[in-house]
Amino acid sequence: TRHSAQMDKLECEVCCYIYDDATRRPKNLPCGHTFCARCMAKEISKGKSTCPICRQPHNAQSVSGLAFSVVLERMIRNLPKSTNVGTKSSDSEDEGEIDDYSGG
């Protein structure tokens, strides 16, 4: 459905959590793919400097070096209050937590 397709755009493709305005803010990579700040911080802390989807390199040394997705953040703010923003869109458990989050 249209609503379901819209919700898919609002979740990180790495962790499957719906973006929020805290640690899971949507961050854009130069290739055009978007991931939550938490997942990008985890990837960068592992020394990975490529997109998790297309493997195009980026030069961000920290998550603060990546731009926020203004469009997705606007969509998040316009979600109905009943939507569980910042939660997983599936029933699976979070597979790992990040030790150091450097928000940006």
Secondary structure, 3 states (H helix, E strand, C coil): CHHHHHHHHCECCCCCEECCCCCCCEEECCCCCEEEHHHHHHHHHCCCCECCCCCCECCCCCHHHCEECHHHHHHHHCCCCCCCCCCECCCCCCCCCCCCCCCC
